[in-house]
Amino acid sequence: MKRCVAYIDGGSRGNPGTAGYGVDMQDENGAPVASLSENLGIRTNNFAEYSALIGALRYALANGYDGMRAYADSELMVRQINGVYKVKSPDLQPLFREAKALISKLKSFSIHHVPREQNREADRLANLAMDKGQTKELVREVSPRALRILAVYRAGSFHPLEPAAFPENARFHLTIAPAVDE
């Protein structure tokens, strides 16, 4: 089974106000897969939270994932999706139904509430969408191919022997092995 992890967040400045969502998609080992971000116009915070979940589900299904574990700092949405609370808002009912329909296409799904501090990247992406007023989904794919970079370990850090251009705060999974002279 191909599974992913989605950290999701939505926000609205003014509630209702300028709204956006962010999704930090990872593989099941925690390696980054994609960043999703979309400006939603003038919407409520709860609308943005559901939009983030739907964006994550659509991405997962479109990219061949059949299982997803989601984390959100919206306790209301998590409890509604898990069936603890009913969805009373007429504005959220269509989003709830869409999310449940997408969830039903997965072999496994779970959603969990996390504190805001554990959802920083999704929050950053949601704020980016609200700040920039983007009108379409921004998807940054993270290359799944491995890179081999020769480096020297010195003074507690690895130093590449060749120039390497990586975005600031990029995350990596490292496999360390001694270099073999050819």
Buried (B, 14 or more C-beta within 10 A) or exposed (E): EEBBBBBBBBBBBEEBBBBBBBBBBBBBEEEBBBBBBBBBEEBBBBBBBBBBBBBBBBBBBEEEBBBBBBBBBBEBBBBBBEEEEEBEBEEBEEBBEBBBEBBEEBEEBEBEBBEEEEBEBBBBBBBBBBEEEBEEBBBEEBEEEEEEEEBEEEEEEEEEEEEEEEEEEEEEEEEEEEEEEE
